[in-house]
């Protein structure tokens, strides 16, 4: 169970301190996603009992023509210099949102492909939305209602990513409507049947976090935890990558906790769901 939206490059994106944040995080999460480069933060997370995923996103620079190989090699160097401290690497967010399948594969070759050469024992993941997983299910969008904007957010693109050999798993967001846990579980049964083990699948979402200073009833706590935590795991997901612990986005800071670090109904629902899932969460 992975906490995302944790900006290790920006101390302002903690509630109080790394030590406090990691201790609090541990009530729900067993893994944290951090930016590469600062091994001290990795060590602090490990000390708190969290596994660490290094997460970067160099796709804008790559598609602008920049050589990103040095930055990817630096991530591999950090891993090799600190064996056993990094559980996985996540190489892009929403890769198939704006880029064609062919272009995305070029980026994956430059990131996951290179990492597989340099640190072959560390699994590589990429985030890829897929609206087809929920389409046509009761209460969900029609499979005929998606335009060109979403043309690459499909099973076929994710097939290409899996078949490339550049990644060991996908973190997938889908087009779930209405916090519908029944539809979500069905969508994840679809995903697991389509991409069977040992290929890894993480369910990812932003619907559990909020920008208000204090939790104001949105998202609906129990329904959100059921739809975005319990249902994907029951449907066959290997883990959950949940956004955001404390991350600035669109002129606000999105969090699960209230902005002073206090628990609320969402946090309590997440904690209860994590406890009920027990050993099912990714470790």
Helices and strands as residue ranges (DSSP letters): E 2-6, G 11-13, H 18-25, E 31-34, H 39-47, E 51-55, H 59-63, H 69-81, E 88-90, H 101-108, I 109-113, H 114-118, E 123-127, G 131-133, G 148-150, H 155-164, E 169-172, H 181-194, E 200-205, H 221-225, I 226-230, H 231-235, E 239-249, E 252-255, H 265-277, G 278-280
